[in-house]
Amino acid sequence: MLRLVGRFFSEKAFTLLIGGKKMPCAVLPVIELKGTKKTVKIGAGKTPVLVGERINPTNRKEIIAKLKAGEFGILDGEAKKQVANGAEVLDINVGVPGIDEKHAMLEALKIVQDAVEVPVWIDTSNPEVLAIALKNVKGRPGINSTTGEEKRMDVVIPLAAEYGAALVGLCIDDSGIPATADKRIEIAKKIIDRAEKRGLDRKNVIIDCVALACGTGETGARATLDTIRRCTEELGVNTTVGLSNVSFGLPDRPILNATFMLLCAGQGMSCFIGNPNDPNMQVALKASKLFWGEDKYAMGYLTYYRKRQAELAACEKK
């Protein structure tokens, strides 16, 4: 598996990355997020920060069932596994219809922050849940997210300013998800402008450039890549993407997701929401750190390689 994955990226993904447009050279602001003990700096390096996506009930029947039953202990293992596999921040979403989301969010925050030391992103569409989470979370979180919709900005941006949280702004407005980078940049500017008017500096804003499924439109990924580059070069803000959307409905999704991550990083993306438990993503991130000179003497990559070889050998013996 590791040999196959490593060969795929060396011959395919990095060729695409190097052969693309001139890479952005803007100096991004550094956003510090704080967990119970660990501080993570977004924008400080070339390799993007991985925000673990697995504490989320979307398409996860077991988590949905556990949350409905009030059994939150499953989140302990989810948190620890993601951090062990390289997640530097954890996204927390407990939005299941029919449950008390305020209670569920508070339980999730307590369990996750007792289990791991990394910062969290509070992921909810409910302003009341967001407010109570911000009052109770430890450290400095991120908010995932506001959109460019007026009623959403009116509620979420003041909360981000009040609690000093980093704010993710989605390039979506009242008309939906724009197909072009030009329109997405307009929305990003609107979010940044509104944030600054409410006392939240743009250095604390992360623009989500929105990934769409390539299986339903051939320009979806290109618009995302162009938006990342322009946010970096023209607006000077950090960017993120919910990575897995791009491969929806296609085969070999993990390989597509990891390849897309590298292309996004090449355009300046500084963090992303993805699956840290996927070996394809793991080797892509290790390789990125290696090639950007962020892995001294390749020790991170070599340690990972030896660990994977040992795991594969153990599996073959079973």
N, C-alpha and C positions, 0 to 999 in steps of 0.2 A: 504493500500500500504506500509506504513512505517513498520508496524508489519511484513508483508510478507518479505520485503527486509531485515530487521534486522535479522529475523530468518534464512533466506537463508545464510547470511554471517557468522553468529555465528556458524552454524552447518556445513557449506560446505567450504566456502573459507578459513576461518582461520584454519580449520582442515588440508586442503591441504598445507597451508602456513607453519604451524608448522611441518607437517610431511615431508617436503621436505628436500633438502640438507642443510648442515650446512650454516648458513647465513654468508655473507661476513662481515669481521670485519675491513677492511681497512678504514683509515681516509681519506676522500675525500677532495680535495681542495674546498674552498667556492668561488663560482662565484657570484659577485654582479652585478645585472642588475638594471638599474635606469630608472624610468619613469619620468613624469613631477614633481611628488612629492614623489612617493613611491619607496623605494629600496627593492628588493627581493633577497634573498640569496639562491642560488641553492647549495645543498650539505651540508647545515648547520644542517639539521634534518633528522630523519629517514623517515618521511612521505614525499613523493615526491611532488614537486611543480607542480601544474596543469597549463598547458598552454592551454588557451581556443582556440578551433579549428573552431569556428563558422563563423569567417570572412574569408570565403573561398567559391568560387563559385562552387566547385566540388559537383555535384548532388543536387544543390540548385537552382531551376529554378527562384525563385523570385529574388535572389541576382544577378543571371546572367542577367535577364531582366533589373534590376535597373542599374547595372553597364554599360550595353550597352546603356541605355538611358541617362547616365550621372547623374543619381539621386543617390547621395552618402549618402543622409540623413539616409537611412536605417541602415547604419553602426553605427550610434550613439546609437540606441536602442540595436543593437546586442552587442556592447561593454559594455554598462551599465548592461544589463541583465547577461552577463557572469561573470562580476566582482561581481555583487550582489550574484551570486550563487557559488562563491568560486574561480574563476580563479584569479591567482596571476600574470600571464603574458598573453598577447594576441598575437596570431599568426595572421599576416595580409598578406593575399594572394588575389590579385585582377586579377589573370591571366585568362582573358577571351579572346578568339580569336577575332580579329577584332577591339579591342579597343586600345586606346593610353594608354598603361600600365604605362608609366612614369607619365602621368597626373593623372591617376586613383590612383596610389600608393601615390602620394603627397596629393591628396584630402583625401584618406583614412587615412593617417597618421595624417593630421590636424584634421579631424573629431574625430578620435578615441582618440587622445591625448588631445583634448579639452573636451572630454566627461569623460574620466577616468584618474586616476593618475598612473596606473600600467605600468611597462615596456612592450615593444613589441618585437616580433621576426619578422624580415623582411623576408618574404617567397616569393621568386621569382626565376625562372630559367634564367632570363634575367640579365646579368651582368651590362648593362647600367641602368636598373631600380634599381638594388641593389646600384650602385654607387650614384645615385641621391637621393635615400632614405637615405643612410648613411649621406649624406651632410645635410639633412634637418630634420632628426629625432631629437627629444628632449631626453636627457638622454643617457644612455648606453644600446643599444639594443643587441639582439642576431641575428645572421644570420642563416636562415634556407633555404638552407644549401649548403655545398659542398659535393661531393661524392669522391670516390677514383679514379675517372677518371682523367687522366692527364690534359686534357684541362680545366676541371672544377676547379681543384686545382690551376692551373696556374693563374686563374682569381680571384677566390673567396678568397683564403688565403691571397694574398697581400692586398685586400680591408679590410679584417678583421684586419690585422696587422696595416694598415694605420689609421683606425678609432678607433682602440681599442675596437672592438666589440667582444662579445663572439661568438664562431663558432660551429655550429652543423655539425658533419661529419657523413655522411651516409655510412654504410658498404655495399657499392655498387661500383663496378669498371667497367672497360670496358667490362668485360665478363658478367655483369648483377648482380643479387642478388645471393650470394652464399647460398647453402643449409646447409652448416655446420658452426658450431661455429669457427672451426679452421681457415677457410678461411676468415670469417668475422673479426677475430682478426688480421689476416695479413693486411687486408685493414685498420683497425683502426690504427695499428702501422704505416702504410704508411702515413696516414693523419696526425697523431701526429708528425711524423718525419719531414714531409714537413712544417707543421706549425712552428715547433721550428726552422727550418732553416731560415724561413722568419721572425723570431723575435716574434712569437706568442707562449707564453708558454703553455704547455699542461694543466695547471690549468685553462686556458680560453677555452678549447676544451670540447665539449659535444658530445659523440659518440652515434649516433642513431643506435641501434642494429637491427633494421628492423623487423617488425612483418609481417608475411605472413598468408594468410587465412588458417585456420585449416581444412576448408571444402574441400580443394583441396590437402592436404598433411598432414599426421599425425605427422610429425616431425617439422613443421613450428614453432610452439610456443616453443617447447623444444630448438631449436637452438637459439631462441631469449633469452630465460632464461639463457642458458649456456653462451651466449655472454655477457650478462649484468654482470653475476657473474665474468667472467674472466677479463672484462674491469675494474671492481672494484678492484679485488684482484691483478691482474698481471700488469695492466697499471696505476692504481691509478687515473682514470679519471671519471668524471661524465658521466652519461648515460641518454638516453631518448628513447622513442618509440612512434610512431604514433599508438595509441592503437587500434583504431576501425578496422584496417585492419584484425586483428586476427579472427574476428567473421563474416567476409563478407560471405553472402549467407546462414547464419544459423539463426534459430529462437532464440528468446529471446536474441538478440544481446546486449542490455544494461546490462543484468546480466552477460553475458560472458565477456564483456569489463571490468566491475568493478572487477570481479573475477580475470581476467588476470592482472589488475593493481596491485592487492594485491600480486600476485605471483611475478611479476616483482620487486615490492618494496622489497620483501623478499630476492631477489637476489642482491639488492643494487641500483636499479634504483633511480635516484635523481630528475628527472622531467619527465613529459610525456605530449603528446598532446592528449587532450580528450575533451569530451562534459561536461562542468560544469552544464548544465541545466538538466542533467539526475539525478533523485533522487537516483538511484542505485549507481552512482559514488559519489554523495554527502555523502550518509551514509557510504560508504566504506572509504572515506577520513576522515570523522569524527571519525569512529571507529579506524582507523589506528593511528590518533593522540592520542586518548584515551589510546590505548593499549601500545603505545610507551612512555607514560608519558609526552606527549607534549600538554596535555589539562588539565590544573590545576583544580582539583576538578570536572572534567568532565563537566565544565561549557559550553564549546563549543558544546559538544554532547547534553546536556540537552536543551540548547537554540535552537538548530536545531530541536530536537524532538518536543518541544512545538510548534515551528513555524509550523512544518509539520502537527501536530495534529490540529492546528487551521485552516490551509488551507483545510484539509480533512473535517473538520466539516462544514466549509463554503460551500464546494462543495456539501455536502450531503443535505444542506438546499435548494439548488437551484432546 
